[in-house]
């Protein structure tokens, strides 16, 4: 039986440089998760790392920041990403990432439209 993923808190939902972002945490997991996608869903990722809230907030305050995920690259422990039709898994399986996104969709009823599974 697969474990149900339960979202603990959504820390922020924001748009930056034509990408939609959701920063959240999962119950009983020590990491923050960052989901993002561009407007046409051709690029999307679910990344995780420790204490991502502060560096993301700092990046958003800088007018020169063009890529949030680039600025937190060294803090990322793993994730799943889709770019150019290729899916890359790093310390997170495709199955688990989709289960996380399904859990997030249940939690974020009014923002579900920006979520898309891999």
KEVODREN-885087 format. One record per residue (C-alpha): z, y, x; chain; residue in three letters. Coordinates in steps of 0.1 Angstrom, whole numbers, plus 5000, padded with zeros to 4 digits. Example, Ala and Ser with C-alpha at 12.3 -4.5 7.8 and 13.67 -1.06 7.14 Angstrom:
REM residues 2
<r><c3>5078</c3><c2>4955</c2><c1>5123</c1><ch>A</ch><aa>ALA</aa></r>
<r><c3>5071</c3><c2>4989</c2><c1>5137</c1><ch>A</ch><aa>SER</aa></r>
//
This chain:
REM residues 118
<r><c3>5000</c3><c2>5000</c2><c1>5000</c1><ch>A</ch><aa>UNK</aa></r>
<r><c3>4991</c3><c2>5034</c2><c1>5013</c1><ch>A</ch><aa>UNK</aa></r>
<r><c3>5017</c3><c2>5061</c2><c1>5017</c1><ch>A</ch><aa>UNK</aa></r>
<r><c3>5016</c3><c2>5089</c2><c1>4992</c1><ch>A</ch><aa>UNK</aa></r>
<r><c3>5015</c3><c2>5123</c2><c1>5010</c1><ch>A</ch><aa>UNK</aa></r>
<r><c3>5037</c3><c2>5149</c2><c1>4995</c1><ch>A</ch><aa>UNK</aa></r>
<r><c3>5033</c3><c2>5186</c2><c1>5004</c1><ch>A</ch><aa>UNK</aa></r>
<r><c3>5066</c3><c2>5204</c2><c1>5012</c1><ch>A</ch><aa>UNK</aa></r>
<r><c3>5054</c3><c2>5240</c2><c1>5013</c1><ch>A</ch><aa>UNK</aa></r>
<r><c3>5022</c3><c2>5260</c2><c1>5014</c1><ch>A</ch><aa>UNK</aa></r>
<r><c3>5029</c3><c2>5288</c2><c1>5039</c1><ch>A</ch><aa>UNK</aa></r>
<r><c3>4998</c3><c2>5308</c2><c1>5034</c1><ch>A</ch><aa>UNK</aa></r>
<r><c3>4963</c3><c2>5308</c2><c1>5019</c1><ch>A</ch><aa>UNK</aa></r>
<r><c3>4939</c3><c2>5334</c2><c1>5033</c1><ch>A</ch><aa>UNK</aa></r>
<r><c3>4903</c3><c2>5342</c2><c1>5041</c1><ch>A</ch><aa>UNK</aa></r>
<r><c3>4891</c3><c2>5353</c2><c1>5075</c1><ch>A</ch><aa>UNK</aa></r>
<r><c3>4856</c3><c2>5357</c2><c1>5088</c1><ch>A</ch><aa>UNK</aa></r>
<r><c3>4840</c3><c2>5338</c2><c1>5059</c1><ch>A</ch><aa>UNK</aa></r>
<r><c3>4864</c3><c2>5309</c2><c1>5062</c1><ch>A</ch><aa>UNK</aa></r>
<r><c3>4891</c3><c2>5299</c2><c1>5037</c1><ch>A</ch><aa>UNK</aa></r>
<r><c3>4924</c3><c2>5287</c2><c1>5053</c1><ch>A</ch><aa>UNK</aa></r>
<r><c3>4955</c3><c2>5269</c2><c1>5040</c1><ch>A</ch><aa>UNK</aa></r>
<r><c3>4985</c3><c2>5266</c2><c1>5062</c1><ch>A</ch><aa>UNK</aa></r>
<r><c3>5011</c3><c2>5240</c2><c1>5049</c1><ch>A</ch><aa>UNK</aa></r>
<r><c3>5037</c3><c2>5214</c2><c1>5057</c1><ch>A</ch><aa>UNK</aa></r>
<r><c3>5042</c3><c2>5179</c2><c1>5046</c1><ch>A</ch><aa>UNK</aa></r>
<r><c3>5075</c3><c2>5163</c2><c1>5036</c1><ch>A</ch><aa>UNK</aa></r>
<r><c3>5091</c3><c2>5142</c2><c1>5064</c1><ch>A</ch><aa>UNK</aa></r>
<r><c3>5065</c3><c2>5153</c2><c1>5090</c1><ch>A</ch><aa>UNK</aa></r>
<r><c3>5074</c3><c2>5177</c2><c1>5118</c1><ch>A</ch><aa>UNK</aa></r>
<r><c3>5041</c3><c2>5195</c2><c1>5120</c1><ch>A</ch><aa>UNK</aa></r>
<r><c3>5023</c3><c2>5224</c2><c1>5103</c1><ch>A</ch><aa>UNK</aa></r>
<r><c3>4988</c3><c2>5216</c2><c1>5090</c1><ch>A</ch><aa>UNK</aa></r>
<r><c3>4959</c3><c2>5240</c2><c1>5088</c1><ch>A</ch><aa>UNK</aa></r>
<r><c3>4929</c3><c2>5232</c2><c1>5066</c1><ch>A</ch><aa>UNK</aa></r>
<r><c3>4899</c3><c2>5255</c2><c1>5067</c1><ch>A</ch><aa>UNK</aa></r>
<r><c3>4863</c3><c2>5255</c2><c1>5055</c1><ch>A</ch><aa>UNK</aa></r>
<r><c3>4835</c3><c2>5280</c2><c1>5055</c1><ch>A</ch><aa>UNK</aa></r>
<r><c3>4820</c3><c2>5292</c2><c1>5022</c1><ch>A</ch><aa>UNK</aa></r>
<r><c3>4793</c3><c2>5264</c2><c1>5019</c1><ch>A</ch><aa>UNK</aa></r>
<r><c3>4816</c3><c2>5236</c2><c1>5032</c1><ch>A</ch><aa>UNK</aa></r>
<r><c3>4793</c3><c2>5227</c2><c1>5061</c1><ch>A</ch><aa>UNK</aa></r>
<r><c3>4822</c3><c2>5233</c2><c1>5085</c1><ch>A</ch><aa>UNK</aa></r>
<r><c3>4857</c3><c2>5221</c2><c1>5076</c1><ch>A</ch><aa>UNK</aa></r>
<r><c3>4887</c3><c2>5207</c2><c1>5094</c1><ch>A</ch><aa>UNK</aa></r>
<r><c3>4923</c3><c2>5196</c2><c1>5089</c1><ch>A</ch><aa>UNK</aa></r>
<r><c3>4943</c3><c2>5203</c2><c1>5121</c1><ch>A</ch><aa>UNK</aa></r>
<r><c3>4980</c3><c2>5198</c2><c1>5128</c1><ch>A</ch><aa>UNK</aa></r>
<r><c3>5004</c3><c2>5211</c2><c1>5154</c1><ch>A</ch><aa>UNK</aa></r>
<r><c3>5039</c3><c2>5224</c2><c1>5160</c1><ch>A</ch><aa>UNK</aa></r>
<r><c3>5050</c3><c2>5259</c2><c1>5147</c1><ch>A</ch><aa>UNK</aa></r>
<r><c3>5015</c3><c2>5272</c2><c1>5139</c1><ch>A</ch><aa>UNK</aa></r>
<r><c3>5027</c3><c2>5300</c2><c1>5116</c1><ch>A</ch><aa>UNK</aa></r>
<r><c3>5036</c3><c2>5325</c2><c1>5142</c1><ch>A</ch><aa>UNK</aa></r>
<r><c3>5005</c3><c2>5323</c2><c1>5164</c1><ch>A</ch><aa>UNK</aa></r>
<r><c3>4983</c3><c2>5323</c2><c1>5133</c1><ch>A</ch><aa>UNK</aa></r>
<r><c3>5001</c3><c2>5354</c2><c1>5119</c1><ch>A</ch><aa>UNK</aa></r>
<r><c3>4997</c3><c2>5371</c2><c1>5153</c1><ch>A</ch><aa>UNK</aa></r>
<r><c3>4960</c3><c2>5363</c2><c1>5154</c1><ch>A</ch><aa>UNK</aa></r>
<r><c3>4955</c3><c2>5378</c2><c1>5120</c1><ch>A</ch><aa>UNK</aa></r>
<r><c3>4971</c3><c2>5410</c2><c1>5130</c1><ch>A</ch><aa>UNK</aa></r>
<r><c3>4945</c3><c2>5415</c2><c1>5159</c1><ch>A</ch><aa>UNK</aa></r>
<r><c3>4913</c3><c2>5431</c2><c1>5147</c1><ch>A</ch><aa>UNK</aa></r>
<r><c3>4894</c3><c2>5414</c2><c1>5176</c1><ch>A</ch><aa>UNK</aa></r>
<r><c3>4902</c3><c2>5378</c2><c1>5163</c1><ch>A</ch><aa>UNK</aa></r>
<r><c3>4871</c3><c2>5361</c2><c1>5152</c1><ch>A</ch><aa>UNK</aa></r>
<r><c3>4883</c3><c2>5325</c2><c1>5152</c1><ch>A</ch><aa>UNK</aa></r>
<r><c3>4918</c3><c2>5316</c2><c1>5141</c1><ch>A</ch><aa>UNK</aa></r>
<r><c3>4914</c3><c2>5279</c2><c1>5151</c1><ch>A</ch><aa>UNK</aa></r>
<r><c3>4902</c3><c2>5290</c2><c1>5186</c1><ch>A</ch><aa>UNK</aa></r>
<r><c3>4933</c3><c2>5310</c2><c1>5192</c1><ch>A</ch><aa>UNK</aa></r>
<r><c3>4956</c3><c2>5281</c2><c1>5184</c1><ch>A</ch><aa>UNK</aa></r>
<r><c3>4936</c3><c2>5254</c2><c1>5202</c1><ch>A</ch><aa>UNK</aa></r>
<r><c3>4962</c3><c2>5246</c2><c1>5228</c1><ch>A</ch><aa>UNK</aa></r>
<r><c3>4988</c3><c2>5240</c2><c1>5200</c1><ch>A</ch><aa>UNK</aa></r>
<r><c3>4967</c3><c2>5215</c2><c1>5181</c1><ch>A</ch><aa>UNK</aa></r>
<r><c3>4980</c3><c2>5179</c2><c1>5184</c1><ch>A</ch><aa>UNK</aa></r>
<r><c3>4952</c3><c2>5164</c2><c1>5164</c1><ch>A</ch><aa>UNK</aa></r>
<r><c3>4930</c3><c2>5165</c2><c1>5133</c1><ch>A</ch><aa>UNK</aa></r>
<r><c3>4897</c3><c2>5157</c2><c1>5117</c1><ch>A</ch><aa>UNK</aa></r>
<r><c3>4867</c3><c2>5180</c2><c1>5117</c1><ch>A</ch><aa>UNK</aa></r>
<r><c3>4832</c3><c2>5182</c2><c1>5103</c1><ch>A</ch><aa>UNK</aa></r>
<r><c3>4806</c3><c2>5203</c2><c1>5119</c1><ch>A</ch><aa>UNK</aa></r>
<r><c3>4768</c3><c2>5198</c2><c1>5118</c1><ch>A</ch><aa>UNK</aa></r>
<r><c3>4772</c3><c2>5166</c2><c1>5099</c1><ch>A</ch><aa>UNK</aa></r>
<r><c3>4794</c3><c2>5150</c2><c1>5126</c1><ch>A</ch><aa>UNK</aa></r>
<r><c3>4830</c3><c2>5139</c2><c1>5118</c1><ch>A</ch><aa>UNK</aa></r>
<r><c3>4854</c3><c2>5139</c2><c1>5147</c1><ch>A</ch><aa>UNK</aa></r>
<r><c3>4888</c3><c2>5123</c2><c1>5145</c1><ch>A</ch><aa>UNK</aa></r>
<r><c3>4916</c3><c2>5131</c2><c1>5170</c1><ch>A</ch><aa>UNK</aa></r>
<r><c3>4950</c3><c2>5115</c2><c1>5164</c1><ch>A</ch><aa>UNK</aa></r>
<r><c3>4944</c3><c2>5116</c2><c1>5126</c1><ch>A</ch><aa>UNK</aa></r>
<r><c3>4923</c3><c2>5091</c2><c1>5107</c1><ch>A</ch><aa>UNK</aa></r>
<r><c3>4897</c3><c2>5101</c2><c1>5081</c1><ch>A</ch><aa>UNK</aa></r>
<r><c3>4916</c3><c2>5081</c2><c1>5055</c1><ch>A</ch><aa>UNK</aa></r>
<r><c3>4949</c3><c2>5099</c2><c1>5061</c1><ch>A</ch><aa>UNK</aa></r>
<r><c3>4933</c3><c2>5133</c2><c1>5063</c1><ch>A</ch><aa>UNK</aa></r>
<r><c3>4917</c3><c2>5127</c2><c1>5028</c1><ch>A</ch><aa>UNK</aa></r>
<r><c3>4951</c3><c2>5115</c2><c1>5015</c1><ch>A</ch><aa>UNK</aa></r>
<r><c3>4967</c3><c2>5147</c2><c1>5028</c1><ch>A</ch><aa>UNK</aa></r>
<r><c3>4940</c3><c2>5168</c2><c1>5011</c1><ch>A</ch><aa>UNK</aa></r>
<r><c3>4945</c3><c2>5149</c2><c1>4978</c1><ch>A</ch><aa>UNK</aa></r>
<r><c3>4982</c3><c2>5157</c2><c1>4980</c1><ch>A</ch><aa>UNK</aa></r>
<r><c3>4974</c3><c2>5193</c2><c1>4988</c1><ch>A</ch><aa>UNK</aa></r>
<r><c3>4951</c3><c2>5195</c2><c1>4958</c1><ch>A</ch><aa>UNK</aa></r>
<r><c3>4979</c3><c2>5183</c2><c1>4935</c1><ch>A</ch><aa>UNK</aa></r>
<r><c3>5002</c3><c2>5209</c2><c1>4950</c1><ch>A</ch><aa>UNK</aa></r>
<r><c3>4977</c3><c2>5238</c2><c1>4949</c1><ch>A</ch><aa>UNK</aa></r>
<r><c3>4965</c3><c2>5236</c2><c1>4914</c1><ch>A</ch><aa>UNK</aa></r>
<r><c3>4950</c3><c2>5272</c2><c1>4913</c1><ch>A</ch><aa>UNK</aa></r>
<r><c3>4933</c3><c2>5270</c2><c1>4947</c1><ch>A</ch><aa>UNK</aa></r>
<r><c3>4918</c3><c2>5235</c2><c1>4945</c1><ch>A</ch><aa>UNK</aa></r>
<r><c3>4883</c3><c2>5248</c2><c1>4946</c1><ch>A</ch><aa>UNK</aa></r>
<r><c3>4885</c3><c2>5255</c2><c1>4983</c1><ch>A</ch><aa>UNK</aa></r>
<r><c3>4894</c3><c2>5219</c2><c1>4991</c1><ch>A</ch><aa>UNK</aa></r>
<r><c3>4868</c3><c2>5193</c2><c1>4999</c1><ch>A</ch><aa>UNK</aa></r>
<r><c3>4874</c3><c2>5159</c2><c1>5012</c1><ch>A</ch><aa>UNK</aa></r>
<r><c3>4856</c3><c2>5146</c2><c1>5044</c1><ch>A</ch><aa>UNK</aa></r>
//
